[in-house]
Amino acid sequence: MKKMFFVIILTVAVLLCSCGASPDSRNSGAASSVSPTPSIDIGKDLDLDSVFPASPTPTAGDLVIPVDAAELAEANSGDVIEVREKMFIAQTNDIYLNSEDYFGKLIKYQGFFTQSYWDETDTSYYFVIRNGPGCCPGVDNTAGFEIVWDGGYPQENDWCEVSGMLEEYTEDGEPYLRLRLKSLIVLDVRGAEYVNS
């Protein structure tokens, strides 16, 4: 029930709530981590990679948590869905709302790691998420996925790039979605922690 609440709040809040609070106002005047919207010349051919650049590539200084190479090669042989920073909320919502279209595909994205402990079941749940828009200063909403895998988990708030397969599981009679990770990389360079679209 607790995770269904998380999914429902995420979906409803992102689709219905946004009272115009900017990332700057949520950070009490701190510098915004959101890049300005790029301008597009309608008269020219549109290069989507220049409008929506790819996520930062891991560098040699980044911590790479080991992953089984055979599993990763198998996962990379199929379709790969990369959730980009500029459309993060829209893409994650589409995955939740149309999950049957994403089963069997590798989903790759970046966000910060967090975990939550549920007393009732004596279970920890792990997430890689980003903060979304809300009606009050602070963190009202998040977007991302619950993650699970056989490797070790990073530190709280570490910026991660994860790749995994979407799966559905049942707990207390309720269905939930999560990513079964094939890789988890802790990055030195952080992306936008707050996303609006």
C-alpha positions, -999 to +999 in steps of 0.1 A: +000+000+000+028+024+008+044+021-026+011+024-044+007+056-025+041+068-038+031+059-074-003+076-071+011+107-055+038+109-082+014+105-111-013+128-098+010+155-086+030+157-117-001+157-140-022+181-119+000+202-095+022+230-104+016+264-090+044+280-108+071+276-082+105+278-099+135+258-088+151+290-076+122+297-052+123+261-038+160+266-032+155+299-013+175+319-037+202+293-043+216+290-078+193+269-100+206+236-114+181+238-143+195+249-176+178+276-196+154+263-223+173+262-257+160+283-285+149+265-317+151+280-352+119+267-369+133+274-404+161+249-400+162+211-396+158+201-360+187+184-344+172+168-313+206+160-298+214+197-296+180+205-281+180+176-257+216+167-250+225+132-237+231+126-201+267+132-189+290+103-197+308+086-168+345+096-165+375+077-152+370+093-118+335+079-114+329+050-091+316+020-111+299-007-091+306-041-107+280-058-128+278-092-145+291-085-181+271-113-197+238-100-182+246-064-194+255-076-229+222-095-230+203-065-218+219-042-243+210-065-272+174-054-270+156-021-270+171+007-248+149+035-235+169+065-222+150+088-199+164+122-206+167+151-183+146+175-204+116+152-205+122+132-173+087+135-158+069+129-190+089+098-198+087+083-164+049+089-163+046+072-197+064+042-184+041+040-153+009+045-173+019+022-202+041-003-185+031-032-208+049-013-236+082-012-216+085-048-202+116-065-217+133-032-226+163-017-209+156+016-192+185+039-185+184+072-166+201+094-140+190+107-106+199+107-069+198+076-048+176+075-017+161+048+004+130+044+026+125+020+055+089+007+061+084-003+097+053-024+090+071-049+068+106-044+082+118-037+046+140-011+030+131+002-004+156+018-028+150+045-054+168+066-080+147+097-084+147+135-092+126+162-075+096+175-094+075+206-092+052+213-063+030+239-047+050+246-016+087+254-011+108+222-007+104+188-022+067+180-028+070+154-056+095+131-070+099+112-103+118+080-109+117+043-100+122+019-072+153-001-079+165-035-069+196-055-077+222-079-064+251-054-061+258-030-033+238+003-030+255+037-030+254+064-003+223+085+003+220+113-023+248+099-046+242+109-082+237+077-102+232+064-137+212+032-137+201+007-163+176-020-157+146-040-168+111-029-158+093-056-138+060-058-119+057-075-085+030-079-059+032-070-023+002-073+001-020-080-029-010-048-047+010-046-079+041-023-081+067-015-107+104-014-102+136-017-122+158-048-118+192-032-124+218-044-148+242-016-139+246+012-114+273+039-118+280+066-092+289+098-111+309+128-100+290+152-122+254+158-111+225+165-135+195+187-126+181+175-093+148+195-100+130+188-132+098+205-145+089+184-176 
